[in-house]
């Protein structure tokens, strides 16, 4: 089977030969599946034994276990960063009003202020 692919204005020709890979017989597949099943059973037994051991511990034993557990089982701690002390933090600046709208508002306020003064 051959396919012609075009990408980024370059033409590539890929030839795939269906007869290169040797098919696996069902006996070999069954053997592989059995091996995987055995490995899964061992993992399940190991996990069950570990959970039973943990459930059987009291608080003091659990604390000692956590302090002395192997490096492979330790989780990595990610330090928290304080956002307030970040020097690269950008401050949000609000948009300033255009000078035209400020001038209009100043006139309106002045007009209302004069009107209020006249009524008193």
C-alpha positions in Angstrom: 0.0 0.0 0.0 1.4 3.4 -0.8 0.1 6.8 0.1 0.9 10.3 -1.0 0.9 13.0 1.6 1.3 16.7 1.1 2.2 19.1 3.9 3.9 22.5 4.0 4.1 22.5 0.2 6.3 19.4 0.3 5.3 16.1 -1.1 6.2 12.9 0.8 5.7 9.4 -0.4 5.3 6.8 2.2 5.4 3.1 1.3 4.0 0.6 3.8 4.5 -3.0 3.2 1.9 -5.2 4.8 4.1 -8.3 4.6 7.0 -6.9 6.8 5.4 -7.8 10.2 5.0 -11.4 11.0 1.6 -12.3 12.5 1.7 -13.7 16.0 0.0 -17.1 16.4 -2.8 -17.5 18.9 -0.6 -19.8 21.0 2.0 -17.0 21.4 -0.8 -14.5 22.2 -2.2 -16.8 24.8 1.3 -17.3 26.3 1.8 -13.5 26.5 -1.7 -13.1 28.0 -1.0 -15.7 30.6 2.3 -14.1 31.6 0.6 -10.7 31.9 -2.1 -12.3 34.0 0.5 -13.9 36.4 2.3 -10.5 36.7 -1.0 -8.8 37.6 -1.9 -11.5 40.2 1.5 -10.9 41.8 1.0 -7.2 41.8 -2.5 -7.6 43.4 -1.1 -9.9 46.1 1.7 -7.4 46.9 -0.8 -4.5 47.1 -3.2 -6.5 49.3 -0.4 -7.5 51.6 0.8 -3.8 51.8 -2.7 -2.5 52.5 -3.2 -5.1 55.2 0.1 -4.1 56.8 -0.9 -0.4 56.7 -4.4 -1.0 58.1 -2.8 -3.0 61.0 -0.6 -0.2 62.1 -1.4 2.2 64.9 -0.7 6.0 64.7 2.8 5.7 66.0 3.8 2.9 63.6 2.3 4.8 60.7 4.3 7.9 61.6 7.5 5.9 61.8 6.7 4.2 58.5 6.1 7.5 56.8 9.4 8.9 58.1 11.4 5.8 57.1 9.8 4.8 53.9 11.9 4.2 50.8 12.8 7.1 48.5 10.9 5.6 45.6 7.7 5.8 47.6 8.1 9.4 48.8 6.2 12.1 47.2 7.8 15.3 46.1 6.7 18.4 47.8 6.1 21.5 45.7 6.7 24.7 47.7 4.0 27.2 47.8 4.8 30.6 46.3 3.5 33.7 47.9 1.8 35.7 45.1 2.1 39.0 47.1 5.9 39.0 47.0 6.3 38.2 43.3 8.3 41.1 41.8 7.3 40.2 38.3 3.6 40.4 39.1 1.8 42.9 36.9 -0.6 45.4 38.4 -4.0 45.8 36.9 -4.5 49.4 35.7 -7.9 50.6 34.8 -8.4 52.5 31.6 -8.4 56.2 32.0 -11.4 58.0 30.6 -11.0 60.1 27.6 -10.5 63.8 28.1 -13.7 64.5 26.2 -15.9 62.5 28.5 -14.2 64.0 31.6 -14.8 67.5 30.2 -18.4 66.7 29.5 -18.9 65.3 33.0 -17.3 68.3 34.5 -19.7 70.6 32.7 -22.7 68.5 33.7 -21.6 68.5 37.4 -21.0 72.2 37.3 -24.4 72.8 35.7 -26.2 70.7 38.4 -24.1 72.3 41.2 -25.1 75.8 40.0 -28.8 74.7 39.7 -28.7 73.3 43.3 -27.2 76.5 44.5 -29.9 78.6 42.8 -32.7 76.5 44.4 -31.4 77.1 47.9 
